[in-house]
Amino acid sequence: MDLRLDDIAWGTRGDPVAAARAVAAGAARRAGRHDHDGGFPAEDVAELARVGLLAAPVPRRDGGAGLGEEPDGATLRAVLTRIGAGSLALGRVYEGHVNAVQLVARFASGEARNTLLADAAQGHLFGVWNTEPPGQGLKIDGTDGTRVLRGVKTFASGAGFVTRALVTAQPAAPGSQMIVVALEPGERADLSAWRAQGMRASATGTVDFTGLGADRFTPVGAPDDYQAQPHFSGGAWRFLAVQLGGLEALLDAWRGHLVATGRGEDPHQLARLGEGVIAAETARLWVARAAAIVGEEGDPDGIIAYVNLARLAVERAGLDLLERAQRSVGLQGFLRDHPLERLTRDLATYLRQPGPDRALTEGARHVLRAPLASGDLWLDEA
């Protein structure tokens, strides 16, 4: 039976995974309408707010649902995967929101922390924007009440829709300072350069903060807290969970095509489908273990190494699944009215992440230098 949003009154004692499934179902129905340059799943973000998922990452001790506080990350992982299955663009935006709220909860203090977490609880959309063009990086000029921002952030997903942007800026003192900038909808966003093949509905663009004064931003934590390990690298498991949702949606659409066309019993098609299932399940196992290892808070170097390797494992699984699905469906899967067409574009684009070669070699270096047997490196002692 279909789960409708009207059936859900989800709060701190409810079921966030059920809420995510319901939001994802609506997002999947609307995804084609949002798939254009400058598109954005605004209705779906509104549903995330309505069912409590924007407020969910606020810690329990602060009156929230504490999504992500579970030791093995299982609930947050399931939520991210379900949303990603409905829409990878929505999943990317929501993962950025969760990341930002968790950074505020971990590093902010005092009244600033209370205010920012209250903003999340009230439905503000947060985002984390860190990429900068050469020579135009974000800076804080001046001192005390005369402080003003100068510079831009690029590849900012949700630009024009995020109303609380967590960004890094270079102050006068050494180090990179996290700040949360309050923005109005549509303010300072330029989406003209985002002409990507996929993820067109992510509203990814450039935001110019130049001229915003101290009344518009709130410092969070100490200098260089943003890159504190293992949270900085280990947190990559979250976007892997979203990507996993994309893999699962693609697998379901491919399977549906084989059933609808009556081609599924062909032995070659069965072989491809079986290999696709193996790829998706491989990704799921890596993501689940990565989330659990981060939650165990053990050896920081080991956590970073495992998540780095998980990044490459999920990428490889996604590329394998894309190849087999496209070969199986053939030319029909490249036609714009076919369910696979947008799914394959979005997944192929989202699988592209920064520094994959470095992630692979750093993960391998940890294995090379470890004194333990390879089978004991990430032994689950639970």
N, C-alpha and C positions, 0 to 999 in steps of 0.2 A: 504494500500500500504506500502511496506517495505521501511524503511528509511535507506538510505545508507550513509556511512561516506562521500562519495564524494559530497553529497547534502548539506553538512554542512560547513559553514564558520563562526564558532561561535567565537565571541569575547565579548567585554564588553557590546555590545548592542544586543547580540544574545540570544539563548535559551539553557541554560545549561542542562535542563532536556531532551530536544530532543537529545543533544549531548550524554548524558549519556545513553539514550535508544539505540542509534546506537552503542556505544562502547559495551554495554551489549549484544547486539545481536551477535556481533562477538565473544565476550568472551564466550558466551554459546555454540557456535559452536565449539570453540577450547578447551573447558574445559576438555573434556575427554582426549585429547592429553597431557594436562599438569598434569593430575592426576597420578603422580608417585613420588616416593621418590626423593627429590631434584628438583622437578618441580617448574616452576614459569611462570606466564602469561606475559612474557616479551613483546610479540607483543601487548597485550592489554594495558600495561603501555605505550608503544610507541603511541598507539592510543589516550590514555588520554592526552598525551603531545600534539599530533598533533591537536586535536580539542580544546585545550585550557583549559582542566580541571585541569591539574597540576598547571597552572598559576592562575586559577580562584579564589582560596582563598586569593590571595594578595589583600589587602584593596584597595578600590576605590581611596582614597586619595594618594595612592602610585602608581596609574596607573593601578591597577588590576581590576578585575570584582567584587570584594567584595562578593564572594560567602560565605554565612554564616552570612553576616551583616544584612540580613532581620530580623526584630524584632521577627517574629514567627518561624524563621528557616525553613520555608516551602520549599524554593527552595533547600537548602542544603539537607534537609531531603529527598526530592524526588530524588535528584541526587544519594545520598547514597543508597537508596532503589533500584533504578533501576540498579545500578552497582552490588549491592548484588544479585539481581535476576539473573543477567547474570553469575556471579561467586562470590561465597563467599570469595574465596581466594583473588581475585582482590579487592573486597570490603573491606576486612580487610586491605590490603596494602594501598588503597586509603584513608580510614578513618585515618590511621596513618599519612599519608602525610598531610591531612587537619589539623589534630590536631597539628602537628609540625609547620606548617606555621602560624596557629592562635596563637600559643605560642610565636613565633618570633615576630609577629605583635603586640602582647599585651605587651611583656616584654623587647624586645631588644630596643636599642636606638642608635642614631648617625649613624656613617658610617657602623658599624656592622649590624645594622638593614637594611640599604639600600642594602648592599651587599648580605645578606641572602635572602631578598625578591626578589632581582634581580636574584639570583640563581633559585628560584622557578619559576619566570616568564620565565626563559630560559629553563625550562623543567627538572631540577634536581628533582629526587625522594627523598623526605624527609621521615623520619620515627621517631617514638618515642620508645626508648628502655629503660626500667627502671628496669627490673627484673635482679637480680644478684644471683649467687650461694653463699652460706655461706663462708665467709673468702676470697672471691675473688672479692669483690665489687670494682667498679671503683674509683680510687683516682687520685688526682692531686698532684704530688710530686714537690718540688722545689719552686722557686719564680721567678717572672718576666720572663725574657727571657729563664731561665733554666727550666721552668716548663715542666713536662713530665707526660704522663698518665701511669697508672698501673692498670690492672684489666680487667674484662670481663663483658659482658652482655649476658644473656641467653633468650631463647624464643623470639628472635629478628626476627620478620617477615620481609621478604624482605632482609635478610642477603645476602650480595654479590651483591645486586641490588640497594639498597638504597645508594645514593652517598652523602647525607647530613643527618647524624644521630644525632638527638637531644637526649641526654642522661643526666643523673644526675651523678655527681661525688662529692666525698668528698674532699674538699680542706683542707688546714692546719687550717683555721679558722672554727668555728662551722657552721653547716648548709650544705645543699646539693645544689650544684651549677649546674644550667643548662649550658650545652655547646653544640654547634653543631660541629660535627667532619666531616671533609671532607674526603671522602673515594673514592677509585677507584673501578670500578666494579670488583667483585670477591675477593676484598682485605679482608684478615683476617676472612673470614667467614667459619664456620665449620657446615655443615648441617647433619653430620653423626648421631646425637642423635635424630633427628626428625623422628620418625617412628610411627607417629600417625595413627589412623584409618581413619580420614578424614582431610581435609584442607592440603593435601599433597602438593598442588601447591603453598603454601604460603611462601616457602623457609624460614622456621623458623629454627633458629639455634643459635649458640654461636659466638660472635665476641670478639676477644681479642685485646684490644687497647694498650697493654703494649708497651712502647717505642715511642709512637707518641708524637712529641714535640709540643711546643706552636704555631708553624706555621701551625699546622693541625687542631686546634680547636679554636672556638670563644665563649667566655662567653656570656650568655644571661640572663639578669635580675639580681636580687639580690638573695642572699641565700634563699632557701626555697620557691621561687616564684613558682616553679613547682607544689607544693601542695596547692597553694592559693585557698581558697574556695570562692564561690561555683563552680568555674570553674573546679577544679580538679574532684570532684565527679559528678557535673552536666553534664560535657562533655560526660559522659557515654551514653547519649541519642544517640550520633552519631553511636556507634557500634550497638545499638538497631535498628537503622534505617537500617543498613546493614543486620542484622539478619532478619528483617521484609522482606527484599527482598528475602532471602532464603526461608522463609515461603511461600511467594507468588509463587515462582518458583516451590516449591514442590506441592502446591495446583494445579497449572496449569498442572503439569506433571501427577498428580493423576487423575484429571478430564479428561485429554487427554486419559489416559489408559482406563477409564470407557467408554468413547465414542467409542474408537477404538475397544474395545472388545464387545461392545453391552451389557454391564452389568449395565449401569447406571440407568436403570429404575427399577431395583430390589429394593424393598422398604428398605431392610437393607442397601444396598449401598447408597441409597439416604439419609438415616438417618445419616450414617457415614459422607457423604460428607457435609451435612448440618452442622454437628457439627464441621467439619474441617473449613468451611467458618466462623463460629462463632469464632473459635479460632484465625484465621488470622485477622478477623476484630477487635477483641478485642486487639490484639497486635498493629494493626494500630492506633487505638484510643489512646492507652497509649503512643505510640511513638510520635504522633502528639501533644498531650497535654504536654508531657515532654519537647519537643523542644520549645513549646510556653512559658512554664513556665520559662525555662532557659533564654529565650529572654526577658522576662518581668523584669528580674533583681530585683525581690522583696526580700522577706525575705530569706536570705541565707539558714537558717536551713530548711525552707519549701521547697526550691528548691532541696536541697540534699535529703530530705526525699522522695519527689515525684519521683525523678529519681531512687532512690534506690528501691522503690516499683515497678516502671516500669520495672526495670531489672528482677524482679521475675515474674511479670505478663507476659512479653514476653517469658521468659524461660518456664513458665507453658503452655502458648499457643503453643509454639514450640513443647514441649513434647507431648501435646495432639494431635497436628496435625500429628506428626510422628507416634504415636500409631495407629491412625485411618487410615492413608494412608497405613501403612504396613499391617494392618489387612485386609483392603479392597482389596489390590492388591495381597496379599499372597506371595507365594514363588517366583513368577516371579520378584517381586520388589527387591529380594536379588541377582538376577543374574547380572553379571557384564555388560551385554549388555543392561540392562533395564535402562531407564532414571532416575528412582527413586533411583537406587543403589548408585550412587555417591552423589546425592542431599541429601539423608538421612544421609550418612556418614559425609558429610561436615557440615550439619546443626547440627547434634548431637554433633560433636566436638566443633563447634563454640559457641554453647549454654553454654558450660562450661566456666564460668567466675570466677575470684577470689573472695572469701569472700561472697558467696551468703547468708549464714546464718546471717552474720553481717549486710549486706545490708537490709535484711528483718527486723531484730530486731531493727535496728536504725530507719528505717522508721516507724515501729510500735510505738517506743518510742516517736517519735515526735507527733504522733496522740494521744497517751496516755496523754501527758502533755499539749497539746494545750488547751487554754481556749475557743476556738470557737466550735460551733456545727460542727459535722463531715462533714456536707454538705457545710460548709462555709470555710473549710480548704484551698482549692485551687479554690475558686470561681472565675470563669471567669467574670470579670467586663467589658469586652469589649462590 
